[in-house]
Every structure is written in C-alpha cells, then in structure tokens.
Amino acid sequence: MPHMRISEAAVYLGVSDDTVRRWIDRGLLQATTDPSGRKVVDGYEVAMVAREHATAPGLPPGMKSSARNRFVGLVTDLTVDTVMAQVELQCGPFRVVSLMSSEAVRDLGLERGSVAVAVIKSTNVVIEAEDRAGA
C-alpha cells in the first residue's frame, strides 16, 4: 500500500497537520515510520477516513438521483453569451467548470457568489495517478 507523510494526508483530508496527528493519537489513523524515520500513514486508510468524514448534500425531500458525485460550492465566475455559458464553482478545494446554455443560467438565477451544486453523472471519468514505472 502507498504511504504518505502526515502533511500530505492533511491536504487530502482537508484538515491541518495537527488534526491528523490528533487522529493518530486517538487511533483514528494508524501511523508507521518510513526508512527515513518520518511518520507516515497508509494511503488507503486516509482514503477511508476521507470517505467516512465526507458529508454529501442531500436531495430535496421526495427526490432520488442516480448521480453519486455531488459538489456544493459557490459560483466564482460566469461567462455568458447569447447561446452558451461557462459557470465556474469553487467547491471546497476543488474548482468545477460547467458548460451549459445561457437559458439554464438565467433559469437557475446563477450569479457570482450564488450557492450551487455540481452534480456529475458520467460514463467517461478520467483518472490520473502517479507514474511509478520510474520508481
């Protein structure tokens, strides 16, 4: 399993290094020592803690959705022309950009600073990973 330093785990968990250290002290995460003597945590365990602590926004009462990827954020930029629009959201540490009709932007009442939810439903999701061939 890949291991990561406490500072890296903190970035992926969206918390401070000190919070990760407290979680280690409380047993929420297990730490080991790498060959250099630094404290590290298991990458999979960090992913499971991130999943456990994630809180997805709920749908309005009485609604269901097949989409599992939902990001709540704030509209940070809008580029709207007569037919199409580009909407940019800041969802926590993530920037999400959507292309939609200008009519949809007007119907949703989107403007800079608006709260919005990006719902991603796709059969084509690109996954990138570290190149370990050279390691």
Secondary structure, DSSP 8 states (H G I E B T S, - for coil): --EEEHHHHHHHHTS-HHHHHHHHHTTSS-EEE-TTS-EEEEHHHHHHHHHHH-------TT---S--EEEEEEEEEEEE-SSEEEEEEEETTEEEEEEEEHHHHHHHT--TT-EEEEEE--S---------TT-
